[in-house]
Amino acid sequence: MTAPTEPTEAVTTSSTTAEPGRARRRDDPTRAGPRPVDTVDGTWVVRFDRVERWLHWANATLVLTLIATGSLMYVGALSGIFGRAQVETVHLYAGLALPFPFAAALAGRWNRGLRRDARRLGRFLTDDWRWLRKRIRRQGNLRIGKFNGGQKLNAVLVAGTLPVMLATGAMLQWHDRLSDSWRTGATFVHDWGYVGLGLLVLGHILKALADPVSMQAMRRGTVPRRWALEEHPRWHDELPVSEPTEAGAPAEGGAAAATPYDDPRSDQP
Ligand code: HEM
């Protein structure tokens, strides 16, 4: 059976004509500004748009707060330092706040980049499974898309764990009507979820800190196109080869067009 050829993902391009003065910062190609995901600007590519970065850091702040306050409550001696009641209150409100950044990021037309990348993270391609199995990953014979198998696995596990933690946390907070066995079950799941989430987040942070280009992508939005070619060749090949259009104007079949990730059969062997 022959391997299917993947359709090219059509994306936008933008010009780099920088006006002097006020517009300079806005037109700095190393900053994504309001440009959509996968926009190419000279030798730079937009990896994450503003909404994605805002959601990432808002969610990271809440999750890290939850892990920190959860750790303080876990180690009873530590919670005494700050006062158990205050630590519990911060933990409760940070948990209840978790859905709001997601809701805000998904609520409007600004959600396109986020939805596109969420589809990418949720779809495991053949080379992603190979990536997860392979001991030596940098041999150059795997065609990695925008995210590698490890990033996808981490994202799926975190996305699955957060609602479970929220639900079991709510059960522990408002437990009056619950039987002992429900309470015990919720405590068990919440405690082990804390351990699992803590390990996932720790691994994620260590990987991120070891990769300055990725850190720049999450802080400013862009990465050098060359990095995309070397680290994420399948993603790079989806980027446009066409001439730049007027700033911000979608090229033919622009960013809202169908992508390989919209086609559920795109990576069937
Ligand atoms: C604490 C909760 C956090 C969660 C739930 C979280 C989740 C995610 C997810 C789902 C992604 C997209 C997939 C991926 O690239 O792995 C991502 C990307 C990223 N995260 Fe986080 N994150 C958290 C905290 C952090 C922190 C504290 C840092 C920095 C120290 C960080 C740095 C990054 C970077 C640099 C990327 C982009 C990687 C790339 O270029 O693909 N994250 N994060």
Residues whose N, C-alpha, C, O or C-beta is under 5 A from the ligand:
A	BS01	HEM	N59 A60 V63 L64 K146 Q151 A155 V158 V201 I205 A208 S214 M215 A217 M218
